[in-house]
Amino acid sequence: MTALTHLRAARPHRADAARNYDAILTAARVAFAEQGAEAPLEEIARRAGVGIATLYRNFPTREVLIENVYISEVEAVCEAAEEAGSRAPRDGLYAWLRRFVEYIGAKQPLAAGLNRESAAYDECRRALYAAGEPLLERAQRAREVRDDVTIDDVMRLASAIASGHFPRAEQRDHVLTVALDGVRTRPGE
């Protein structure tokens, strides 16, 4: 796990309770993606195969549940950076940025329910930057990516594309590819 585990609601130690916790997070992720941050908690509990009391025992408020879904998504993106580090420098950076774009798409339905002033939100943002920066620096050292771009530049670029409205995911991916072409070094640079 990443260094964000301390931000999450405590995962129970008993095996059956831990399974319920995980099932609630999975059901919430799907329900929020489908219905937004106002998805009924009773429906999330039903999808998870638990009672509403079990949901509230693990996640006392909607805000806590939303924040925990968000944190788990950020953890997955940070873990993807570790995996991307085994690829060729530019390929690893680009693969991770594509995963980051997917994450932004998944986060959008949650956006209305996220407290952007919370310490957890701020720490998650820092974790994303910390996960991507070594990939960028490695690609720059390999002279495959321009050395005048920062992690903030490429993440804002990817975020802007991810936040756009595209009729098809393929078009979004194509636009991202075109944009990332702009951070590549050119022959002779």
Long-range contacts (C-beta under 8 A, 24 or more apart in sequence): 1-75, 2-74, 2-75, 2-78, 2-79, 2-127, 2-131, 3-127, 4-71, 4-74, 4-75, 4-78, 4-123, 4-124, 4-127, 5-75, 7-67, 7-71, 7-120, 7-123, 7-124, 8-68, 8-71, 8-72, 9-58, 9-59, 9-64, 9-68, 12-58, 20-48, 20-49, 20-50, 20-54, 20-58, 21-58, 23-48, 23-49, 23-50, 24-48, 24-50, 24-54, 24-55, 24-58, 24-59, 24-65, 25-68, 25-69, 25-72, 28-65, 28-66, 28-68, 28-69, 29-69, 29-72, 29-73, 29-106, 32-66, 32-69, 32-109, 32-110, 32-113, 33-106, 33-109, 34-109, 35-109, 36-109, 36-110, 36-112, 36-113, 37-62, 37-66, 37-109, 37-110, 37-111, 37-112, 37-113, 37-114, 38-112, 38-113, 41-65, 62-113, 63-113, 63-115, 66-110, 66-113, 66-114, 67-114, 67-115, 67-118, 67-120, 67-121, 69-110, 70-107, 70-110, 70-114, 70-120, 70-121, 70-124, 71-120, 71-124, 73-103, 73-106, 73-107, 74-103, 74-124, 74-127, 74-128, 76-103, 77-103, 77-128, 77-131, 78-127, 78-128, 78-130, 78-131, 81-131, 81-132, 81-134, 81-135, 82-131, 84-135, 85-134, 85-135, 85-138, 89-135, 89-138, 89-139, 89-141, 89-142, 89-144, 89-145, 90-139, 90-142, 90-144, 90-145, 90-184, 92-135, 92-138, 92-139, 93-132, 93-135, 93-136, 93-138, 93-139, 93-145, 93-154, 94-180, 96-131, 96-132, 96-135, 97-132, 97-154, 97-155, 97-158, 97-176, 97-180, 98-173, 98-176, 100-128, 100-132, 100-155, 100-158, 100-159, 100-162, 101-158, 101-161, 101-162, 101-172, 101-176, 102-162, 104-158, 104-159, 104-162, 104-163, 105-162, 108-163, 128-155, 129-155, 143-185, 143-189, 144-184, 144-185, 145-183, 145-184, 145-185, 146-183, 146-184, 146-185, 146-189, 149-183, 153-183, 154-183, 157-183
